Amino acid sequence: MPFDSPDVNLGELLKDVGSGKVQLPDFQRKWKWDSDRIKSLLASISMGYPVGVVMMLEVGGTGVRFAPIPIDGVDSDKVLPPDRLILDGQQRLTSLFQSMMSGAPVNTTDAKGKRMKRWYYIDMTQALDPGADRDDAIVSVPEDRRIRDNFGRTVVTDLSSTELECAAEMYPLAGVFDVATAQKWMFTYATLDKAQTSERLERWKDFTERVLQNITSYTVPVIVLKKETPKEAVCTVFEKVNTGGIALNVFELLTATFAAEPGDVKLNREWEQYKVRLGEHRVLRSIENTDFLQSITLLATLDRRQAHLSAGRDPAQVPGVGCRRKDVLKLTVNEYRRWAEPVIQALEWAASFLADERIFQAADLPYRTQLVPLSAIHVALGNHADTIGNVAKVRQWYWCGVLGELYGGTTETRFAKDVVEVVDWVNGAGELPSTVTEAVFSPARLLTLRTRNSAAYKGIYALLMRGGCLDWLKERDIDLVSFFPMAVDIHHVFPKKWCDDHRIDERRRESIANKTPLAAETNRIIGSRGPLVYLPLLEQLAMATESDMDSRLKTHAIEPSCLRSDDFDGFFLARSEALLKLISQAMGKEVIRETLAEMSVEADQYDLEPAEPDDAPESLSDA
């Protein structure tokens, strides 16, 4: 099978994408990268790191003909006929074209799936700091180029003009391949303070040589299948490159490193033994070996930091706390030996902590990754970790992370800040952690939280059980002892069929506000009936009074009168308000209230999750 394998300059490749010379076959899946993935890709490019091979197919072959479509962000009315079609690399090339060549903000999403338009910048100060992580130097800003705080009321960074960009030392990646734009920016930057022009020119030169040249001279390895390639071969290649392989992860690299050092550390064998211990707790069964190493690395780097400060060394040279790939690979055998068992014990403690929060199984764990800082924090707090006041602070931090949905994207930087800030805060030596101060729950999320794909959905489910909600049939609390035997799951309050029959919109029908934890048997009895019908049936089977049932409904933050009159509108508004109150209490901060109309407008900015499977079919006939 003939092919070429040239290295192509990134700028030239993106120009070909913009002109239409490089397009997609029309069967390619839609581009959908969130902002964190784009930032990570840009960081790698800015350091000259490889980001993978791009595979293309020459057009014009007699045996292979695909209808072409331009990459997202390219004006389809102005494109040339394509010379090549992308078989592998669409996500990367689309992200790079939109952020560095399109001249428009990137249409992307945040970690919660909320649609947004973003520009991307390189923070010169961070990029030139040898001790900083390059990922932190890539900054995304809103479409108007103004970063706001205080719920959008306060502009904290304004990059709406070249002069403001230069003053903030934020270089726009949108102009990196445009020579005229780059020269204009350099002139403005150098002359912004005429008294320091020579110093600023020297800094610009340093930035150009150490950062910008990595981008402008970056080459992409490309495999181009010749147009004579048979259709069967193209299909085979496309299938293989899109199914992916198993990447060598940091755990495997460290296993190989430790095996070559004294100490007889069989990292993979020890992990298998630890995994068995953790597997005794259902909620920990999704823990990965890289999570384990990251927690150890957080503790090892925190220990180095504290030793540096305790020795009275230069605070400006204090080692950083972190658990990125490079930090994990610097882990020593002695550090691993010191922290491995404490981390496992902390994870076992975390299982008890989560059970108290009514999170019992891995499928209901909002963020597996949040266990990395949680376990490290518990170890770092030592003997004071389990006191009433300290656990309350850790609990507030945990729920702010879950309900603020702060662990859905690139998380290593947050892990490091969490360990330092939470430990200092709990010990009375620091301010509120940034995870607590930054966490915001928008009421509109109640209209968009539909499935377990969202951490906040799982969090609200757990909060209802933590608040003491009782089943509507069985006389048992929902706790670790009863959860599995009762087969508790989250089910509709107003069933899907009833909602469809009464023309309830899908957004409210599938909302977390119309879901609640119930035993499987209870849900089977409810079936597709409305509350007006199923409540008397449940009372009859449970041999309970109407007053008994109303008391139980209230434990679910439900207004009984709305259910007894099949008043979905009244129910939804009252339940939404009750859930927002529950969320405010968990986060330790007030959630700003919105009307249903305001919630609906904001909810339109989120990608719609698919609905969960229908409720279980009813097992009893209507009577």
Disulfide bonds with the S-S distance in Angstrom:
none
